[in-house]
Amino acid sequence: PLFRAHTSYEDHLLQLEIIRALYNDNPNLAIGMEMFTRATQPILDQYLSGELDEKSFLKESHYFNMWHFDYRLYRDIINFARHNKLQLIGLNLEKDIVSQVFRNGGPNSLPDDDISRLPVNRKLDVPGYRERIGTAFTMHAGQEKNGDFGGFIQAQALWDETMAETITDYLKTHPDTRMAIIAGRGHVDRINAVPPRVSRRLPVSQAV
């Protein structure tokens, strides 16, 4: 997995350089992105194949509703994938589902269709996770109404587990392909974020 600050253009240029080096070493490479949901995979595929122009791609993928950061931060990476016919994988869960889990303190209030989209084998008791998420809660909880820490940690775990599940599902069906992951700093913690949740599902070599 790769990571850094979402708003740092320099960090995204470094990600592109690493992706380019990985591709030059072995072109069997896919790129997983936190910035897109699993539900938008058909739209990602259509854009990469040339069926959609950039404006239509951004509209139909709901990029600006899901992800509020400047698209130009990621454009070079996405264009590299498009030019070299690499697959981009949307890793994330829909924001409205995660927000509802936060507000209601858990997933029990979700409709059946949304519950079916949740990752299986979720874990909240990864050592150190609660303590690390507690720090993030003090910074982000004010962005939503009626949320408590119990809902917040379940929402964060849903993001981590969804990305881990999507990564491992792809690698299981593409065993000869490496995958570069672009996700935020909090999601790539080696001890209790996405990496150990990938390892729980699939014994695969990782680097952060």
FENRA-V688744 format. One record per backbone hydrogen bond with DSSP energy under -1.0 kcal/mol. NH is the residue of the N-H (numbers start at 1). CO is the residue of the C=O. If there is no record, write none. Layout:
# FENRA-V688744
NH;CO
NH;CO
This chain:
# FENRA-V688744
2;181
8;5
12;8
13;9
14;10
15;11
16;12
17;13
18;14
19;15
20;16
21;17
22;18
23;19
24;20
25;21
26;22
29;27
30;178
31;87
32;180
33;89
34;182
36;33
38;92
40;37
41;38
44;40
45;41
46;42
47;43
48;44
49;45
50;47
51;46
57;53
58;54
59;55
60;56
61;57
63;58
66;62
67;63
73;70
74;71
75;71
78;74
79;75
80;76
81;77
82;78
83;79
84;80
86;81
89;31
91;33
92;36
98;94
99;95
100;96
101;97
102;98
103;99
104;100
106;101
110;107
115;111
116;112
117;114
118;115
129;126
132;128
133;129
134;130
135;131
136;132
137;133
138;134
140;136
141;137
143;140
144;141
152;148
153;149
154;150
155;151
156;152
157;153
158;154
159;155
160;156
161;157
162;158
163;159
164;160
165;161
166;162
167;163
168;164
169;165
170;166
171;167
172;168
173;169
174;170
177;174
178;28
180;30
182;32
183;2
187;184
188;185
193;189
194;187
198;194
199;195
200;196
201;198
202;198
204;202
